[in-house]
Amino acid sequence: MGRRQTLRARHGGYVRRTHAGKPGKPGAPGRVLARDLGWRREARSAWWCGLGLGGALLLADVARGSVNWPRGGCWTVIAMTLVAVLWPPYVTAGENWLAVRGLLRERRVRTDLLTRVRRSDGMSPRLVLRDVAGNRVEFDPKVLTANPLLWHHLDRGVRRARESGLLREGAMPLGALADRIDSEGARRLLRSAGLE
């Protein structure tokens, strides 16, 4: 019996994919209990940046008197490309799952069946989660800092995965993130009480 069959047997078959391609019990859609509250603001900013760049390029062409359909189409494509590059992923969570929806598709992991958590540091830091079914999500850890309810749902699932012995890699990035979220929360409480 292979590792994946053993995990399926141990967890009652929860690793199966549903007909929609999402991990979890077949037919259980999973209610959204937490979401990224700053996403709308960031999405609006992406649109405004794209519109601003496209408008500036078009106005420059109008001022020079060289505007035509192909050039206008080119500026529109450049503006839409900027919107696509700046478009923020939308992070939601529920009971034992976390989803990240990009511009074209949504990826989802079972947080209670996580096998690996790592932090990827680069120009923008990313938190990468992988579950036993091979599903993977990647997002900015600042989303968890700004949305304690999202962190709560992820943390509960991570604890279950750790207790079942599935999660063996990822204690350090999660510990550092938990400390950061706790200190941010304490700072917010002090600020709201007028003690900071």
C-alpha positions in Angstrom: 0.0 0.0 0.0 1.6 3.3 -1.1 1.8 6.5 1.0 -1.2 8.2 -0.7 -3.5 5.1 -0.2 -2.3 4.9 3.5 -3.3 8.6 3.9 -6.6 8.1 2.3 -7.4 5.1 4.5 -6.2 7.0 7.6 -8.3 10.1 6.8 -11.5 8.4 5.6 -10.9 9.2 1.9 -10.9 13.0 2.4 -8.0 13.3 -0.1 -10.3 12.4 -3.0 -11.0 15.2 -5.5 -14.6 16.3 -6.0 -16.1 16.4 -9.4 -15.3 20.1 -9.4 -11.6 19.4 -9.0 -11.4 20.7 -5.5 -10.2 18.7 -2.5 -12.6 17.7 0.1 -15.7 15.6 0.5 -17.6 15.0 -2.7 -20.6 17.4 -2.9 -19.5 19.6 0.0 -19.0 23.1 -1.4 -17.4 24.5 1.7 -18.8 27.8 3.1 -16.5 30.9 3.1 -15.9 31.9 6.7 -13.1 34.4 6.2 -11.9 36.5 3.3 -9.2 39.1 2.5 -10.9 42.4 3.5 -8.3 44.6 1.7 -8.7 42.8 -1.6 -11.3 45.2 -3.1 -9.1 48.2 -2.4 -6.1 46.5 -4.1 -8.2 45.4 -7.1 -9.4 49.0 -7.5 -5.8 50.3 -7.3 -4.9 47.8 -10.1 -7.7 49.1 -12.3 -6.8 52.8 -11.6 -3.1 52.2 -12.4 -4.1 50.5 -15.7 -6.6 53.2 -16.6 -4.1 55.9 -15.7 -1.3 54.5 -17.8 -3.6 53.8 -20.8 -5.2 57.3 -20.5 -1.8 59.0 -20.3 -0.5 57.2 -23.3 -3.6 58.0 -25.3 -3.5 61.7 -24.3 0.1 61.9 -25.3 -0.9 60.5 -28.7 -3.8 62.9 -29.0 -1.5 65.8 -28.1 0.9 64.8 -30.8 -1.9 64.3 -33.3 -0.7 60.7 -34.1 -3.6 58.8 -32.6 -5.2 56.0 -34.7 -7.0 52.7 -34.1 -3.9 50.4 -34.1 -2.0 52.7 -31.6 -5.1 53.1 -29.4 -5.5 49.3 -29.4 -1.8 49.0 -28.4 -2.2 51.4 -25.5 -5.3 49.5 -24.4 -3.4 46.2 -24.4 -0.6 47.7 -22.4 -3.1 49.1 -19.8 -4.8 45.7 -19.5 -1.5 44.0 -19.1 -0.6 46.3 -16.3 -4.0 45.5 -14.6 -3.3 41.8 -15.0 0.2 42.1 -13.5 -1.0 44.2 -10.5 -4.2 42.1 -9.9 -4.1 40.8 -6.3 -5.0 37.2 -5.5 -8.2 36.8 -3.5 -7.7 34.7 -0.4 -10.6 33.0 1.3 -10.8 30.3 3.9 -13.4 28.0 5.5 -13.5 24.9 7.6 -10.3 23.0 6.8 -9.6 24.7 3.5 -7.9 27.8 2.1 -8.4 29.1 -1.5 -6.5 31.6 -3.6 -8.2 33.0 -6.7 -6.1 34.7 -9.3 -7.2 36.4 -12.4 -8.0 33.2 -14.3 -8.4 30.4 -11.8 -8.8 29.4 -8.2 -6.5 27.0 -6.3 -7.5 25.4 -3.1 -5.7 23.3 -0.4 -7.0 21.3 2.6 -5.4 22.9 5.6 -6.0 19.9 7.8 -4.1 17.7 5.3 -1.1 20.0 4.7 2.2 18.3 4.1 4.5 21.3 3.5 4.6 25.0 4.3 7.4 27.1 3.2 8.2 30.8 2.8 9.7 31.9 -0.5 11.6 35.2 -0.1 12.2 37.2 -3.2 11.1 40.6 -4.5 7.8 39.9 -2.8 7.7 37.2 0.0 5.3 34.3 -0.6 3.8 31.6 1.6 3.5 28.3 -0.2 1.1 25.6 1.1 0.9 22.0 -0.3 -1.5 19.3 0.8 -1.5 15.5 0.5 -3.4 15.5 -2.8 -0.6 17.6 -4.4 -2.7 20.8 -4.4 -0.7 24.0 -3.9 -1.5 27.6 -3.2 0.9 30.6 -3.0 0.1 34.1 -1.6 1.6 37.1 0.3 1.8 36.4 4.0 0.8 40.0 4.6 -2.7 38.9 3.8 -2.7 36.8 7.0 -1.3 39.7 9.1 -4.0 42.0 7.9 -6.8 39.5 8.3 -6.6 37.7 11.6 -9.7 35.6 10.9 -7.9 34.1 7.8 -4.9 33.3 10.0 -7.2 31.6 12.6 -8.7 29.2 10.0 -5.2 28.4 8.6 -3.8 27.9 12.0 -6.5 25.5 13.1 -6.0 23.4 10.0 -2.2 23.5 10.5 -2.6 22.2 14.0 -4.7 19.3 12.8 -2.2 18.4 10.1 0.6 18.6 12.7 -1.3 16.4 15.2 -2.0 13.7 12.5 1.7 13.7 11.6 1.3 15.0 8.0 2.9 18.4 8.3 6.6 17.9 8.9 8.0 20.9 7.1 7.1 24.4 7.9 7.3 25.0 11.6 9.8 27.9 11.3 7.9 30.1 8.8 4.6 29.5 10.6 6.1 30.3 14.0 7.6 33.5 12.7 4.3 34.4 11.1 2.4 33.7 14.3 4.7 35.9 16.3 4.3 38.7 13.8 0.5 38.4 13.8 0.4 38.3 17.6 2.5 41.4 17.9 0.4 43.2 15.2 -2.7 42.3 17.1 -1.3 43.5 20.4 -0.3 46.8 18.7 -3.8 47.2 17.3 -5.4 46.6 20.7 -3.1 49.2 22.4 -3.8 51.7 19.6 -7.5 51.3 19.9 -7.3 51.7 23.7 -5.2 54.8 23.2 -2.2 53.4 25.1 0.3 53.5 22.2 
